[in-house]
């Protein structure tokens, strides 16, 4: 399904329909236009999937809706709780098994106040949020079953791509996650940083974003949503154009130059560091917003002092913040995260050059829920084929 193509709204899953899609579907049954928003509100604002409970709808319409598959197209296979309160939900979908992660914003003891937990959107004062920090939760969600990008430090990338998730399956992760909030918790941020490359699967990602941010549904602020990409330039430009730059953008750069990046990010064969930086310079950032640059520190690969200094130079003209991510353990990768002293030195050099630079705190790594650890239960792709996987993926 292409979000920009002519699609019969009746062919969309109910959870992927926007109010205007519901208008078309319900008009065929002779229902007035306002019913569309009522149904949409029940499904998304209220999280109600039983037509018999949609009490402000007339009985004939409720009966008609029983023929629709209104249920969330996913089931929770298991829940893994980390010592720090992070919860990884393993979801069973149609021929897919994906993971999403609930990350409480509670700051662990001893953590610096300016530590950036998960490359979250900037905490803008003009975005209303009455919940105290201790009750705020971020959801890291997935857009694909596996990933075609082949990044050597990522479990999903090493597995290869099985299929992309449909818009309703992305939305379902949010609805299911809300049911797993603990007393007093509030879902505050969404980060599209789980399994898969969101911009490699753009149409479904974009439709899910429109559903999740719609004023008649969950009404999530675009400023509380971040989409992460390995650097698919056409997708970056399209995201900026379609959402006027209001959706937060995080870019997995991981190296300051092509020579280093090509060793760990196969997609660099298609989009160079210069290509990516040019796209970021054109991204229509709203006032006070920044792009997040994600940089996984791998011992002996991209963590030398000269790498830090070069990174600062290539980013100096952009409105960015840098998140350093000491590589988390990934089975079979044959790589290790940089030691703490090297991480600290790298951060100091970047910060000294005038860039905001943070070290991401590990969350949920004891249940394999940390950055780069989400994976599916199928066989891994041979590491020797990783570059081929990246080159073979289609143009986004």
Residue pairs with C-beta under 8 A, 6 or more apart in sequence:
1 7
1 11
1 12
1 166
1 167
1 203
1 204
1 207
2 203
3 202
3 203
3 204
3 206
3 207
4 203
9 17
9 20
9 21
9 22
9 24
9 25
10 24
10 25
10 28
12 21
12 167
12 168
13 69
13 73
13 166
13 167
13 168
14 43
14 68
14 69
14 70
14 168
15 43
15 44
15 70
15 72
15 73
15 167
15 168
15 171
15 172
15 175
15 211
16 166
16 167
16 168
16 171
16 207
16 208
16 211
17 25
17 40
17 211
18 40
18 207
18 210
18 211
18 214
19 36
19 37
19 40
19 214
19 216
20 36
21 36
22 35
22 36
22 37
22 39
22 40
23 33
23 36
25 36
26 33
26 35
26 36
26 39
26 61
27 33
29 61
29 64
31 61
35 57
35 61
37 216
38 54
38 56
38 57
39 54
39 57
39 65
40 214
40 216
40 217
41 216
41 217
42 48
42 53
42 54
42 57
43 49
43 70
43 217
44 171
44 175
44 211
44 214
44 216
44 217
44 218
45 216
45 217
45 218
45 219
47 175
47 178
47 179
48 54
49 70
49 71
49 72
50 70
51 57
51 61
51 62
51 63
51 65
51 66
51 68
51 70
52 62
52 66
54 62
54 65
57 65
72 172
72 175
72 176
73 93
73 94
73 166
73 168
73 169
73 172
74 91
74 92
74 93
74 169
74 172
74 173
74 176
75 91
75 92
76 89
76 90
76 91
76 92
76 176
76 180
77 90
77 91
77 92
77 97
78 89
78 90
79 87
79 88
79 89
79 90
79 180
80 87
80 88
80 90
80 367
80 368
80 369
81 87
81 88
81 367
82 88
82 363
82 364
82 365
82 366
82 367
82 369
83 366
84 104
84 106
84 108
84 363
84 364
85 104
85 106
86 101
86 102
86 103
86 104
86 363
86 364
86 367
86 369
87 101
87 102
87 180
87 364
87 369
88 99
88 100
88 101
88 102
88 364
88 367
88 368
88 369
88 374
89 99
89 100
89 101
89 102
89 173
89 176
89 177
89 180
90 97
90 98
90 99
91 97
91 98
91 99
91 100
91 172
91 173
91 176
93 145
93 165
93 169
93 172
94 169
95 145
95 163
96 145
96 162
96 163
96 165
96 169
96 376
97 145
97 376
97 377
98 142
98 144
98 145
98 165
98 169
98 173
98 194
98 195
98 374
98 376
99 142
99 194
99 195
99 369
99 374
99 375
99 376
100 139
100 140
100 141
100 142
100 173
100 176
100 177
100 194
101 139
101 140
101 194
101 364
101 369
101 374
102 137
102 138
102 139
102 177
102 180
102 181
103 117
103 118
103 137
103 138
103 139
103 140
103 363
103 364
104 134
104 136
104 137
104 185
105 117
105 133
105 134
105 135
105 136
105 137
105 138
105 188
106 133
106 134
107 113
107 115
107 117
107 133
108 361
111 361
114 358
115 358
115 359
115 360
115 361
116 321
116 323
116 358
116 359
116 360
116 361
117 138
117 360
117 361
117 363
118 138
118 140
118 191
118 193
118 360
118 363
119 191
119 193
119 226
119 228
119 250
119 292
119 294
119 323
119 360
120 138
120 189
120 191
120 226
121 189
121 223
121 224
121 225
121 226
121 248
122 223
122 248
122 288
122 289
122 290
122 321
124 223
124 288
124 289
127 221
127 223
127 224
129 136
129 188
131 186
131 188
135 184
135 185
135 186
136 185
136 186
136 188
136 189
137 181
137 185
137 186
137 187
137 188
137 189
138 188
138 189
138 190
138 191
139 173
139 174
139 177
139 187
139 189
139 190
139 191
140 191
140 193
140 194
141 170
141 173
141 174
141 177
141 190
141 191
141 192
141 193
141 194
142 165
142 170
142 173
142 194
142 195
142 196
142 374
143 164
143 165
143 170
143 192
143 194
143 195
143 196
143 197
143 198
143 201
143 204
143 205
143 208
144 156
144 161
144 162
144 163
144 164
144 165
144 195
144 196
144 197
144 200
144 201
145 161
145 162
145 163
145 164
145 165
145 195
145 196
145 376
146 156
146 159
146 160
146 161
146 162
146 163
146 195
146 196
146 376
146 378
147 154
147 156
147 157
147 159
147 160
147 161
147 195
147 196
147 197
147 200
148 160
148 161
148 197
148 200
148 389
148 390
148 392
148 393
149 157
149 197
149 200
149 230
149 265
149 266
149 267
149 389
149 390
149 393
150 157
150 158
150 160
150 266
150 267
150 381
150 386
150 387
150 388
150 389
150 390
151 157
151 230
151 252
151 254
151 264
151 265
151 266
151 372
152 158
152 263
152 264
152 265
152 333
152 335
152 383
152 386
153 254
153 264
153 296
153 298
153 327
153 330
153 333
153 335
153 372
154 330
154 372
155 330
155 331
155 368
155 372
155 373
155 374
155 375
156 195
156 196
156 372
156 374
156 375
156 376
157 386
157 389
158 330
158 332
158 333
158 375
158 380
158 381
158 383
158 386
159 375
159 376
159 378
159 379
159 380
159 381
160 380
160 381
160 389
161 196
161 389
161 393
162 376
162 378
164 196
164 200
164 201
164 204
165 196
165 201
165 204
166 204
167 204
167 205
167 207
167 208
167 211
170 204
170 205
170 208
171 208
171 211
171 212
174 187
174 190
174 212
174 218
177 187
178 187
181 187
188 224
189 224
189 225
189 226
190 212
190 220
190 224
190 225
190 226
191 225
191 226
191 228
191 250
192 198
192 205
192 225
192 226
192 227
192 228
193 226
193 228
193 250
193 371
194 374
195 374
195 375
195 376
197 229
197 230
197 232
198 205
198 227
198 228
198 229
198 235
199 205
199 227
199 229
199 232
199 234
199 235
199 236
199 238
199 239
199 396
200 232
200 235
200 393
200 394
200 396
201 396
202 235
202 238
202 239
202 396
205 227
206 238
206 239
206 242
206 243
209 222
209 225
209 227
209 243
209 247
211 217
212 218
212 220
212 225
213 219
213 220
213 221
213 222
213 225
222 243
222 246
222 247
222 248
223 246
223 248
223 286
223 289
225 247
225 248
226 247
226 248
226 249
226 250
226 292
227 239
227 247
227 248
227 249
227 250
228 250
228 251
228 252
228 292
228 294
229 235
229 236
229 249
229 250
229 251
229 252
230 251
230 252
230 265
230 267
231 251
231 252
231 253
231 265
231 267
231 268
231 271
231 275
231 276
231 279
232 267
232 271
232 396
233 271
233 275
233 276
233 278
233 279
234 395
234 396
235 396
236 249
236 251
236 276
236 279
236 280
236 283
237 279
237 282
237 283
239 247
239 249
240 249
240 282
240 283
240 284
241 284
244 284
244 286
245 283
245 284
245 285
245 286
245 289
246 286
248 289
248 292
249 280
249 283
249 291
249 292
250 291
250 292
250 293
250 294
250 323
251 276
251 280
251 291
251 292
251 293
251 294
252 265
252 294
252 296
253 261
253 273
253 276
253 293
253 294
253 295
253 311
254 261
254 264
254 265
254 294
254 295
254 296
254 302
255 261
255 263
255 264
255 265
255 268
255 273
255 295
255 302
255 307
256 273
256 302
256 307
256 310
256 311
256 313
256 314
257 273
257 310
257 314
258 268
258 272
258 273
258 274
260 301
260 302
260 307
261 268
261 273
262 268
262 269
263 301
264 296
264 298
264 301
264 302
265 390
266 386
266 387
266 388
266 389
266 390
266 391
267 390
267 393
269 387
269 390
269 391
270 390
270 391
273 314
277 314
277 315
277 318
280 291
280 318
280 320
281 317
281 318
283 291
285 291
285 319
289 319
290 319
290 320
290 321
290 356
291 318
291 319
291 320
291 321
292 320
292 321
292 322
292 323
293 315
293 320
293 321
293 322
293 323
294 323
294 325
295 302
295 311
295 322
295 323
295 324
295 325
296 302
296 325
296 326
296 327
296 371
296 372
297 303
297 324
297 325
297 326
297 327
297 337
297 338
297 342
297 343
297 346
298 327
298 335
298 336
298 337
298 338
299 327
299 335
299 336
299 337
299 338
299 339
299 342
301 335
303 338
303 342
303 343
303 346
305 345
305 346
305 349
307 346
308 345
308 346
308 349
308 350
309 349
309 353
311 322
311 350
312 349
312 350
312 353
312 354
312 355
313 353
315 322
315 355
316 353
316 354
316 355
320 355
320 356
321 355
321 356
321 357
321 358
322 350
322 355
322 356
322 357
322 358
323 358
323 359
323 360
324 343
324 346
324 347
324 350
324 357
324 358
324 359
324 360
325 359
325 360
325 371
325 372
326 337
326 338
326 340
326 343
326 359
326 360
326 362
327 335
327 336
327 337
327 338
327 372
328 337
328 362
328 365
328 370
328 371
328 372
328 373
329 337
329 365
329 373
330 372
330 373
332 380
332 383
333 383
334 383
338 346
343 359
344 359
347 357
347 358
347 359
350 357
351 357
360 371
362 370
363 369
363 370
364 370
365 373
368 374
368 375
381 389
